Amino acid sequence: MKVMHVTYDMRIGGTEMVIKNIIEGNVNANIEMSIFCIEAPLGPWGEELAQSGICITTKERRPGFDTSLIKALRQHIKENNIDILHCHQYTPWVYGALAAAFTKTKVIFTEHGRFYPDSTSWKRKLVNPILLSFTSKVTAISKATSEALTTYEFIPSCKIDVIYNGIKPVMVKQNEVHALRSQLGFKETDIIVGTIARFDPIKNQLMMINAFADATKDQNDLYLLLVGDGEMRKALQQEVDKLGIKNKVIFTGYIAKPANYLALMDVFLLSSLSEGTSMTLLEAMSLGKPCVVTDAGGNAEVVTHNTNGLVTENDNKNAFAAAISQLTQRHEMRENFGENAIEKFEAQFSAQKMNEAFQVQYNSLMPSVQ
């Protein structure tokens, strides 16, 4: 069975991690996987997979609707005898479904997340049923994403399977984590909340910072660790200055391998306005971190309120601040939520669980190859 993943590129991101985990987690010798990227540059994960022997093809699409890309994809499918085209996100699906139309190649479309605010168009209402007729399977990374596909893309809910993102558990060395704590100037008694994300309006870190400012009024030992970079960095730093909490907030900048920073956090925060299934949230759970998240997208499916974290109303600063205070002031609650986080991660969000689910999808399309 030849499975080819069609995606934008293989830079570092959530969709790319899913593809990487599916390929690296493939233990079936009867399944051969490859990647076709429709944008350049390829990205570090793509280069890493190529070095390991995975066949990766890049055909950079032209501006507008690129019919030559459809032709190139179709030719590649036929020349390489591709059985299944696994298209990740909407645009790769458009090109992939049209390229595979009227061939023996089966198409799977996986939606990884939605824009905020979500929207649709009359073009999609006309085009999507046609694309769907050339598509054998549709999957979504959360129930919220599945509902969005039905509402905005006109794909019947009965045709969509939910397959949650899965990752390998994060591994850290405690001596390195302790060394980082000292390096950043934290005392053993300090309580650290934080996040790892790009600084983007969709992540709503402005609300997070304001909520933290409220929570820290009653807790002198509370600190906020912001790992990442992006277009909102200057605005976030200005907000910290305006609130007078500069001595309580640490901006680390972009960190290529932030596992130790995540391990340092007592509570992981995710304040997104929109979210699919956050990979960093899953990483935090794998480390046994209790979480405070907004009720956006798949967050409330990953974090069960009052079990492995607290879920607050979207973009509600007061509720987010209250949740931070509740968790940071109650050590026993943090410990219980942390244990529950590991249990839920292993039961639902491991790379093995995701890979097993996609194996079922692939085998249902090619039952003769097991």
N, C-alpha and C positions, 0 to 999 in steps of 0.2 A: 504494500500500500504506500503510495507516494502522496504525502501531505505537504502542501506549500502554503505558508503563512504570507498573506498580503497585508502590508502595513505602510505607514508613512516612512519611517526610518527606524533605526535601532539605537537611538540615543537613550540616555538614562531617563526613564519615566515609568509610570504605572503600566501602561499597555505593553511597553517593551519588556518589562519585568515578567509579565504574564507569558509572553511568547518565549522568552528565555527559559522560564521555569518549565513550560510545556516541553520544549525541546530537550533540555537537560534532564527532565524527569521521564523521558520516553525510554522505557526498558524493554519495549517490544521490538525484537530484532526484525520483525516483519513490517515495521513501519519506518519509512525513510522520510525525514523532514528537511525542508528547505525554506528559504525566505525570499520574497520579492518586495523590494522597497520602491515606493513611487516618489520619494523625495531624497535629496542629498543635503549634507553629507551623511554617510552611513551611521556614524556614531560609535562610541567605544564598545558598547555591548555587541554591536554587529561585528566589529573588528575581532573581538574576543571569540565570538562564535565561529567566525570564518577561520581563525587560527586553529580552532579545535576540529575543523573538517566539515563544518556545515556549509552547504552551497548557498551563497547569497548573491542575488542579482539586483542591481539598481538601475532603474530607468526613470530619470527625473522628469516629472510631468511639466508640461508647458502651461503658461497662464491661461485661464479660461478652461473650457471643456476640451481636453486633449484626446482627440480620437486616435492619434498615433500611439498613445499609451495602451488603449484597448487592443489595437492591432499587435503591439509588441507582447502584451500579456498573453493574448490568444496564441500567438506563435510559440511562446515559451511553454505554454500548457501542452500544446500538441507535440512539440519536439521532445519534451521531457516526460511525456506520458503521465501527467499529473492526474491522480485519482480524486483528490479532495483539495479544494481551494478554501482555506480558512481565512476569511477577510475580517480584519480587526478595525472597527470604527466605520462610520458611514461612507466617507469618500472612497476608501479602499474597496468597500462593498460595491459601490456603484460601478467602478471600473472592473472589479473582479467578476461580478455577476454578468455584466455585458460581454466580457471576454470569454466567459465559459458557456454562454448561451448556445444551445443546440450542439454541445459537445458531450462526451461521456462524463466529463468532470463534474463532480458534485460540489455544491457551494454551501459553506457555513458562514453566517454573519454573526459576529459577536460585537455587541455594543458595550463600550467601556465607560461611558459617562455622558452627561448632557451639559450643554451650555446654560448659563444663568443670565437673565431669565430665559426659560425655554420658549421655543416658538416653532411655527411650521409655515408652510407656504402652499399655494395652490399647485405649484409644480410638483412638490413631493406627493401630494394627494393623487396626482396623475401617474407619476413615475414609479412610486414605491410598489404598487400592486404588480407592475410589470417586472421589477427587480425580484419581487417575492416569488413570481412564477418560475424564475430561474434559480431559486434558492431552496435547498433541501432542509436546512436547519437554521433557526435563529436562537441565539442565546444572549442573555443579559447578565451583568455582574451583580445585580441586586434586584429585589422586587420593585424598588422605586424606579430603577432604570427600565425595567420591563413595562411598568405602567406608563412611563414616558413614551416608550416606543408605540404603545397602543394609542395614546392620546395625540401625539404629535407626528408620528410617522405612519399611522393608520395600519399597523400590523396587528392582526387579531391576537389577543392574549393567549388563546389556545395554541398558537403556533410558536410561543416563546418559552424556552426553558431557562430557568435561573441557575447559573453556575457561578458560585462565588469565587472571587480571586483567591488564590492560594500562594503562600510563600514558604520558603525554608525558614525555620526558627532562627532568630538572631543569636549569635554566639559572641560572648565577650569574656575577657579575662578581668576578674575583679581587681587584681593589683593595678591594672591599667586604668580602670574606672576610678579607683582611689587616688591614683596619681593625678588624674585629670581634675578631680575635685580640689586637690591642693593647688594645682596649677591655676585654676580659675579663682582661687581665693575663698572657697566655701568652707565653712566649719562643718564638723560632723553633725551638729545639731540643726543646721540650716535645712529648710524644706524648699525643694526646687520643683517648680512647675515649668513646663515648656512645650515647645513644638518644633518640628522639623518640616519645613515647607518653603516653597518659593514665596517671595513677598509680592503677592498679587492681590488686587481688589477682591477676587473671588474667594480668597482664603480669609478675608475679614479680620486680619490681625489688629486693625485699629480698634475694633470692638473688644478683642481679647485684651489688649493693653489697658483699655479703660476699665474693663472688668477686674483685671489684676490690680489696678490702682485702688479700686474700692476694697478688694479683699485684703490688701496689704496694710490698710489703715489699722487693723486690729491685730496684725501679726508682724512683729519686727523681724522674725527669722524667715520670712517668705521672699523668694527670689524667682525671677522669670528669665528663662534661658531661651533665646530665639536663634535657632540654627537655620541659616539660609540666606538668600539674597534675592534681589529682584527690583522691579520698578518702584515698589512701594517703600523701599528701605529708607530713603530720606524723609518721607512723610511719617513713617513709624518712629524714627529717631526724634523728629520734631515733636511728635505727640508725647513721647517719653519725657522730653525736656519740659514741655508745657505743663505736664502733670506733676513735675517735681519728683520723679521716681528714677532718675538716672542712676543712682547708686543701687537700685534694686533690679535693674534689667541689664542683661548681657547680650549683645549682638556678636555672634561668632563669625559672621560671614558664611560663605559657602564652604561646606566641609564634604569632601568626596566620600569619605567613609565615616558616617556620624554615629555608628553603633554605640560607642562609649558615651557619647553625649546623651543618647536616648536612655542608656542604662543609668545615667546619673540622675535622671528625673524621677521624682517621687510620684508625680501625676502628669500624664500626657494630656495636652490640650489640642482640640481641633475645633476651630470656630468657623469653618467654611459656610458660605452661603449656598454652595452647591457641591455635591460630592458623589462619586460613584461608590467604589469600595476602596477606601484609602489604604494604600500599601503600608504607609508609615504607621497608621493606626493598627494594622495587623502586626507589624513589627513590634510595636509597643506591647500589644497583648501577649506576643510570644515571650517577651521578657517579664511578663507578670505585672505590667503597669496598669493601675486603675486609670480610667480616662474620663475627661469631661468633654462632651461633644455637643454640637448643635444638631437639631433634628432636621438634617439636610441629606437628601438622597439616601444612600445606604447606611449612613451612620448609625441609625437606630436599629438596624438589623445586625450590625457588628457589635454594638454596645447595648446590652440589655439593661435598661434603667434599673438602678438599685441592685444590680447583680454583679456586673464587672465594671461599672462606671455610672456616670450620671448623664442623662440626656436632657438638654434644655431647649426651650423654644428658639427657633432660628432668629439670629440677630437681636437677641434680648440681653442687653448688657447686665441688667440687674439679676436676671436668672443665672447667667453664666458666672457672675461674681459670687452669688450665693452658693453655687455648686463648688466653686474653687474653695471657698471658706469651709464648707461642710467636709470636703474630703481632706483638706490639709490640716484641719483641726482634730481629726479623728483617726488616730493611728490604726486602731483595730479595723475600722471600715476599709482603710487602704489595704491592709493585709488580706482581708477576706475577698475584696474585689480583685486583688492581684492574683490570688489562687484561682478564682473563678475565671479570670481572663485567660490563664494558661489552659484550663480545661476546655473552654469554649473554642480557643484557637485550635487545639489539637483535634477537636470533634468536627469543626466546620471549615477552618480556613488554612489548613496545611497545604503545601504544594502537592502532596500525595493525594489528598481528597480532590483537588481541582483536576489533577492529571487523570485520575480514575474516571471522573465524570466526562472528560473530553474523550477518553478512550471508548467509553460507551457510545458517545456521539459518532465517532469515526467508525466503529465496528458496526453500528446500525446502518451505515451507508454502504459499507463494504463487508457484508456478513461472511463472505467466503475467505476473508483474510483475518485470522485471529492470532 
